[in-house]
């Protein structure tokens, strides 16, 4: 404590300046986050399941009974927290699911604070806190490496507005929180690599690393792959440098993390080794029939999420930069090697063990964010070795690193704004909100959903809260030409796209209902085909 106190007393001015610059970085990244949150939509089925898992009193799926009328409050109650049931519902739901508990417990806590709301801000507020944490840790890491405040600011902003990082922050799922834990893990690992501080400071760092690893694992189980990859790379570093004690301490901290995670949530053993998702992953791990395709995906997915249409150019620039830094024996190579090696290990392993029907970019937003730190360091460090032939060129060379960071920032801004495929979970066209406004116009009519409950029904479940009352028919319990599904009233008809690729099959049945003549007007398609049905 004495050392820490003396450090703050000696560096009071520098710490104050860093705080102000870091605050500027946080405000910029937060502003960009808020800009995109304006376009955030909730339709992805896993986001609906996030609300269910955190809050539902009836498990992780919708508690719909077919051929039964419900009011819109039913949906709100299903997705929001019930006061007085603090965490009990969440723990029961997570035990029945194949995910760890930290994210859902946090989401439940926010839901309680928001008192019955199913707003997108229940999830986005968690992500915003994580984004701010990531930005702060990125700034501190870049500053410790470069010792340049402006460079740390620009680098942390470039990282924070990377389109894949922004997409990650728009997803109401555990992946943004996972990235925050990974960022803290990297930051602590960097501090551990430095041979500074007293014995007790180092012990505290290793304990913090253990706790971070445990909480990362209890946020998303793939964090274990991330930690194993970094431990392997760090061990190689220690072997080369003959730092046996440091390697032993690092490995012990990882073993301790397993103990902490098991003590807090021993259900992970059952979920990973004996439940359906875990068994599918373990089975996939033993299947090498598609190994070359999986390797190709694992090695290219992060460059695609960094450079998008220019990913091959990005790969070539990174390789060329690495060759230059290796030739120059750059001082940042150990950090770059840990970042790239650890994330490539994660990317390849996850691409291999994840069944193809689950494989999605969201699993790779975290390693992409971490690997992007290495990419920034490579590009900036290479500028130090530009050839100087004239005295006046020294001033330009000194600014090349800032110019590179400026180009990265502009590239990320341009990609997010003009490449529609770069930003997920948002609707910049406004089409989604226009459809919701149309539904609000007809909220007084009964709504009829036809087709079995599935992930595609979940795409519309959030919108059911806009109406007044609704009913769900499935394939085995439909109206089957016996009666009008809305008992003779005009109604909104939603036909599940998964149940029926051709909605006309269902519409033909509707025309045959006894005693009813209908005018059918197509409205729009959004997860289901929406029709306005009027009685003549």
Secondary structure as UniProt FT lines:
FT   HELIX           2..10
FT   HELIX           12..37
FT   TURN            38..39
FT   HELIX           45..55
FT   TURN            66..67
FT   STRAND          69..71
FT   HELIX           72..79
FT   TURN            83..84
FT   TURN            86..87
FT   HELIX           88..96
FT   HELIX           102..113
FT   TURN            114..115
FT   HELIX           121..146
FT   HELIX           149..160
FT   HELIX           163..170
FT   HELIX           175..193
FT   HELIX           199..217
FT   TURN            218..219
FT   TURN            221..222
FT   HELIX           223..241
FT   HELIX           244..264
FT   HELIX           267..273
FT   HELIX           276..285
FT   TURN            289..290
FT   HELIX           291..307
FT   HELIX           308..310
FT   HELIX           311..328
FT   TURN            331..332
FT   HELIX           333..353
FT   TURN            356..358
FT   HELIX           361..364
FT   HELIX           365..382
FT   HELIX           383..385
FT   TURN            391..392
FT   HELIX           393..418
FT   HELIX           420..422
FT   TURN            428..429
FT   HELIX           431..441
FT   TURN            442..444
FT   STRAND          446..450
FT   HELIX           455..461
FT   HELIX           462..466
FT   STRAND          469..473
FT   TURN            475..476
FT   TURN            480..482
FT   TURN            485..488
FT   STRAND          491..496
FT   TURN            497..499
FT   HELIX           504..511
FT   TURN            514..515
FT   STRAND          518..525
FT   STRAND          528..535
//
